[in-house]
Amino acid sequence: MRSPIVLLPACVNQIGAHPYHTAQLKYVAAVASGAGATPLIVPALGAQTDFDALLDLADGIMLTGSPSNVHASLYGESVFDESLPQDAARDATTLPLIRAAIQRGIPLLAICRGFQEVNVAMGGTLHQAVHQVAGMADHREQKGQPLEQQYALAHRVLLEPAGHLTQMLGGVREIMVNSLHGQGIKQLAPGLAVEARADDGLVEAYRVADAAGFTLAVQWHPEWRLQENPDSMKLFHAFGEACRIYKAGRGGVP
Ligand SMILES: N[C@@H](CCC(=O)NCCCC(=O)O)C(=O)O
């Protein structure tokens, strides 16, 4: 029996003289080892994408993090800081893909930038600089520090008692998470249900309330040192199981 196929939409990055479609190794490895699925990196072709062809192949979708920001025009704002990286090709690919996948009930796991993309795709907005908002903490990593420090556990998140994440993690009320983001949720999109918040009230996880399939979006990075974090392993295991159930429900072969 073939393993479920999980699509990972790529970023576009300039490496030397050429632009590339890229996905970080830790996300690809997390899908394979954490979810027990076959990762399939999808180029950021935007409107040229045959979304139906891709979704016919997909048993799940994982939206990765990225240093680039979702373009502010996609939630009705102008960009506050043009010096920060953007990725229009990724935006043009992921936002329609997200809406189509949710429509089909395809399992969806969204991480960091992916968490922000789903909120925007469903009609929500973002703080472009959370640390500049009165009463909010600074959720950014200390760039230039070793990665072990940048991805170290940074703050707790309080889980919604009746949420799916609480159930997934065996009933715990809070967990410690890493934090590598300058942007965050301002207005949660209609139809999204909060799963966790930071102490400053920032939404750190949600699900699509009436989605037919598994949906979980988290602002932190469960893929980081996945095997060493039991909570992250439970999260990826649940995602993998949802992908297997989805695959079985559609006869398994596209
Ligand atoms: N640019 C957005 C999202 C931040 C994000 O995804 N950070 C992780 C980048 C590196 C990685 O993928 O591990 C923001 O700043 O809020």
PDBQT file of the ligand as one rigid body, heavy atoms in Angstrom, charges set to zero:
ROOT
HETATM    1  N1  LIG A 301       7.930  35.903   7.658  1.00  0.00    +0.000 N 
HETATM    2  C1  LIG A 301       6.892  35.605   8.587  1.00  0.00    +0.000 C 
HETATM    3  C2  LIG A 301       6.877  34.108   8.896  1.00  0.00    +0.000 C 
HETATM    4  C3  LIG A 301       8.081  33.700   9.670  1.00  0.00    +0.000 C 
HETATM    5  C4  LIG A 301       8.573  32.277   9.476  1.00  0.00    +0.000 C 
HETATM    6  O1  LIG A 301       7.989  31.434   8.801  1.00  0.00    +0.000 OA
HETATM    7  N2  LIG A 301       9.722  32.060  10.093  1.00  0.00    +0.000 N 
HETATM    8  C5  LIG A 301      10.474  30.848   9.928  1.00  0.00    +0.000 C 
HETATM    9  C6  LIG A 301      11.553  31.042   8.867  1.00  0.00    +0.000 C 
HETATM   10  C7  LIG A 301      12.589  29.935   8.844  1.00  0.00    +0.000 C 
HETATM   11  C8  LIG A 301      11.959  28.546   8.857  1.00  0.00    +0.000 C 
HETATM   12  O2  LIG A 301      11.153  28.225   7.966  1.00  0.00    +0.000 OA
HETATM   13  O3  LIG A 301      12.244  27.758   9.787  1.00  0.00    +0.000 OA
HETATM   14  C9  LIG A 301       7.052  36.407   9.880  1.00  0.00    +0.000 C 
HETATM   15  O4  LIG A 301       8.130  36.982  10.103  1.00  0.00    +0.000 OA
HETATM   16  O5  LIG A 301       6.094  36.437  10.689  1.00  0.00    +0.000 OA
ENDROOT
TORSDOF 0
